[in-house]
Amino acid sequence: MKTSQFILYLLLIGVGVCGNTYAERTDNVVHGNSGSSLIAESYGEFDEPWAMTFLPDGRLLVTEKSGALYLVRLNDRTKLPVRGMPEVAYGGQGGLGDVVLHPNYPDNHWIYLSYAEQGSWRKKGAVVARAELNTEADPPSIVNLEVIWRQTPKVSGAGHYSHRLAFGPEGHLFITSGDRQKLEPAQHWGQNLGKVIRINPDGSTPEDNPFQDKGELAKSFWSLGHRNVLGIAFDKQGQLWTHEMGPRHGDEFNLTVAGENYGWPLVSWGDHYSGFPIPDHDTRPEFKAPAIYWVPTVAPSGLALYYGSMFPNWQGQAFIGGLRSESLLRIRIDGQEASEAERFAMGERIREVEVGPEGALWVLEDGVGGRLLRLACKC
């Protein structure tokens, strides 16, 4: 750990002992360290839930890492398994990942899924598929599944798939493609590992992507130099925000701009797990530095930008789930700048965050028996 990081770590431990950094959770009330309080209500349990998205009618889709997709009716708290799911390469960090709706879902009923796929010689990679969802069937089902994107190449191991999804304001699909714990591919033009990807909804490549002279594969890249990007969302100004896990500390919250290089594995505010140092971001100004970084780690997962009605003072702010930190982080965004505004200690690893149609925050706890929680205002 760098000397500056060690000093910050000691300071944070000291503040935590005094009770000013981390929130308290008493029964169903969660208190933030800046004075906010949330009421937590459980809507059921899942086995290793990973992602969720709301349908226009208020029902919810929830993925489990082992490969199950559920349609959740919140009014009676029942969950229905969705038939027709693809086989996934389950294990390690791999399995079924994200689920999002096409911007014209009410008309075409397309959903987009990400998951790990096994290839030859037991090598694996993330894929993104689209399919039509039939919620009126008994049981609900998906049909016409079509893979529209793959991580290239497939590699050994079962970590850092990333495979978070978001549609941009112009209708393009953005995909986070992790470095698969291989480090150097994040800087390679001939591999799409360690990149943020921008494609059309049918899987074709937009002609206005930033890297048009770096080879055919690179034409799909939006940005490069990423590690393990587990959160992606757009604000109302059309700016793309992502976060990624650092190595040993040094998690990042990034304004993710077309054509930028974010430096991994050449720079980081963390070090390798072995303790071997990595040059700080400020030693290489040609790489775009994060808006926020965390030492010690919070292990971010899930990201939502808030524009609901329940918390009017939090308009345009971001919410991030914390795995290692077992927290929910509220991030204040001011233009292109960001800062941590509040931290809620949830007492469990938080895998996913979404905003519900009525403005409440919804989170998924990680692991077996992970709860779906609705977080409402304690007004």
N, C-alpha and C positions, 0 to 999 in steps of 0.2 A: 504494500500500500504506500502511495506517495506520502511524503511528510505532511504536505498541506491537507491531504485527505485524512491522515491519522488525527491531526489536530481537530479537523471538523468533526470527525467521528467521536472524539472525546467530548467535544462541546455538545453534540447532539445527545450523547448518553447522559451527560449532566443535566441537560434540560429535561430529558425524559424522566429522570429520577425525581425531579421537582414537580412533575405532573403537568407540564405546560406544553409538551409537544404532542403527545398522543391522547386521543379521545378516550372516554370511558364508555362502556356499554353496560347498562343496568336493565335487566329484563328485556323489554322490547323497545327501549329508548336508547338511541345512540347520540352521544354528545360530541360535538366537534371542539377542537382546541381554540377556536375563535368565537365560541359562544353559541353556535347553531346547534339545534337538536332535531333529530329525525326519529319518527316512529317506524319501527321495522315490523312487518307482518309477513309471515310465511305463507306461501301458496303451493307448497309441496316440495318433495325431494326428488333428486335425480342422481344417477350414477355417472360421475365424471362429466357433468355438463360443461359445454365449451362456448356456446354462442346462443343468441336468441334474436328474434326480430318480430315486431308486431305486424299483424295483418290489418288491412283497413277497417275490418269489423271489430277490432279490439282483441281478437284471439291472438295467441302467441305461438310461434314456432321455436322449439328448443332442441339443440343438438346435444347428443352424448358422444363422447370420444370413441366409444366402442363401435359406433355406426348407426345408432338409432336416432330418428327424428320424431319429435312429438308435436302434436297439435294440442295446445293447452287452452281449455275454456276457463277463463278466470272467474266467471260468475258462479260456477259450481265446483271449481278447482279440480276438474278431471283432466286427464291427459290421454290422448288417443295416439297410438303408434301409427306412423305413416308407412304404408307399404311401398315396395318398389325401390328401396334404397340400394345404392351400389355397394359392392364389397370394398372395405377399407383395410389398409395396412395398419392394424391396431398394435400399439406398443411404444414404449418410451413416450415421446411427445407427439407421436403420430396417431392418426385415426380420423374421424369425422371432425371437421373444423367449423368454418363460418357458414352462415346462411343469411342471404339478403334478398330483397325483392327487386325485380325490374322496375324502373320508374313508371312504366305503364302497366303495372301488375293488374289493376282492375280490369284491363282489357285483354291482356294475353296470359295472365296467370303464371308467368315464368318466375321461378325462383332460381337462385344461384347458390351452389354448394361448393365448398372446398374440402378436400380430404387427401390423406396420404395413400399412395398407390404403390404396390410392389411390382418391380420389373424383373428382368433376368438377373441371375446371380445374386438374388436377395437384396438387390439395390432398390432404393425407394426414392420417391419424390412427390411433391404436392401436385394436385391437379385441381382445376376448376371446371365444374359442369353446370349446365343449365337444364331445367326440366319444367314440365307443366305440373302444377299442383292442383289436385282435385279435392277440395275440402268437403264436397257434398257426398262423395262416395262413402260406403260403409264397409271397411274402414277407409279413412282418407288415404290417398295414394299419389305418387308422382309417376308420370309417363313421359316418354320421348326424351329420356336422359341423353345428353350429348356433351362430351368433354370438349371444351373450347380452348383450354390452355394447360400446359404442363411445365413443371420445373425441368430445366435442362442444364446438365445431365442428371440422371438418377445417380445417387451415390450411396455408400454404406452409411450405417448409423440411423438413428431415429430421433434426431433433435433438430431444432431450429427450422421447422417448416415455415413458420409464420402464418402464411395463407389467410390473412385477414382481407376482407372485401369491402368496398364502398363504391357507390356510384357518384360521379362528379356532377356538377351543375349542368354540364353540357351533354350528359347521358353516357359518358364513357365509364367503363369499369376499371377501377384501380385495384391492384392485387399487391399485397406485400409478400415478397419472396425472400425467405431467410437464407443465411449463408450456409445452413446445414452443418454448422460447426466445422467448416472447412477453411474459414478465414479468407484466404487469398482470392477465391472466386468473386468476392464482393467488388473487386477492382478489375475483373476480367470482362472484356467485351464479348467474348465467345460463350459465356455462361450467364444464365439469368438468375443465378443465386446471389443474394445480397443486394437485391434491387427493389425498387417500387415500379410496378408494371402498369401501363395504361393501354387498354385495348377497347375495341368496339364491343357492344353487347353480343355480337355473333362470333367473337374471337379474332376477327381481323384486326389489322394494325392501322391506327390513324396515321395519315400522311403528315400531320403537323407535330408529331412527337419530336423531342429535342435532339435525339442522336440519329441523324440520317446518314452519317458517313463513317460509322464504326462497325459496319457489318449488318447482315440481315436481322440477326437476333436482337441486336442493340436498338433496332428501330422501335421495339416495343418498350424500351426503358423510359421511365420518367425521371428517375434519379438513381444513384448508385452509392456504394460505400456504406451499406446498412448491415446490421448484425442479425437481430431477431425481433422483427417489428410485429408487435401483438396488439396494436391499436391504430386505427385510421378513421378519420372523420373530417368533413368539410364544415367550415363556418359559413355564415350567411354572406360573407364577402367573397366567397368562392375560394378562400385559402385552404390548403390541405395541411392538416396537422397529423403527425404520427408520433408514436413513441416506440422505443426499443430498449431491450435489456442490454445493459453493459456486461462486460466480462466479470471481473471481481469488482463490483460497484460500478459507478459511472453510467447508470441508466440515463436515457435521453428523451426529452420532449422536443420535437423538431417541427418547425415550419418547413414543409417539404416542397421545394420549389423545382420546377422543371429545369433539367439540365445541371443540377447541382450534384456535387460529390460530397458525401458526409463523412468520409475519411476512414471508415473501418476497412481493414484492421491496422491501418498505419497510425491512427491517432485515437485516443480515447481518454476520458476522465477516470477510467478504471485501469486496472492491471490484469494480467493473465492470472488464472487461478493458481498457477505455480508460484505466484509472487513476482514473476519476471515483469519488469516495468514496460509500459507502452507510453510513447511520447504523448504529452498533453496536447489538447486541441490547439491551444494558443501557440504551439511551436510550428504549426503548419497553417498559416492563415488562408491558403488556397482552398482548404476544405471548409465547408459550411459548419459552423459550430451550433450546438443545440441552444434552444431558447431557455431550457432548464436542464440541469443534470443533478443526479442524486448520489451523494456519498454520505452515509452508507446506502446500499441498494434499497429500493422499494419493490423491485420486481414487478413492473407494470404489466397489466393485462386488461384489455377492454378499454374503450374510449367512447365517450358520448359528449357532444356539444349541446348545451342546454338552451332551449328556446320555448320552454313550456310556461304555463300560467301559474303553477303552484308556488314557484319561488321567483317572484318578479325581480328580486335584487340580484339574481344569478344569471340574468340573460347574457348569452354569449360566452359563458364560462364553460370549462371542460371538466369532466369527471372521469377519473382513472381508477380502475381497480388495482389493488396491490396484493400480490401473492406472498412473497416473503414478509412484507410489512403487515399483512392481514388488515388492510386498511382500504378506505375510499378517500381519494384525494380530490379536492376541489381546486381547480387551476384558474386563476384570473388571467384573461387575455385582453391586452390593450394594443390593438393594431397588430404589429408583428412581434410584440413583446409578450412574455408570459412569466408568471410567478406563482408559486404555491400559496394559496390563500387559506386553506384549512385542511385538516386531516381528521378523519373519523376512524377510530379503531373498531373494526367489525368483529374481532375475535376469531375470524376464520379467513382463509385465503380467498380472495375475491378474483374470479376468473373473467367476469363479463359485466358490462354496464350498459343500460339502455334507458331512454326516456319514454314513458308511456304516453298514450294519447291524452290522458287527463292531466299530464304534467308531473306525475310522480316519478321518482327514480326507481329503477328495477335493477337488481344485481343477482348474479349467480355465484354461489359459493363453489369452490373447487373441490374435486375429489368425490369419493363414494359417499352418497347421502348429502351431497351439496344442495342447499336449499335455494329456492327461488324466493327472493325477498322484495317486497314493495316498501320503499322508503318514502314516507309522506311527511309533510310539514308538521312539526309540533308547535302549532300557533296558539 
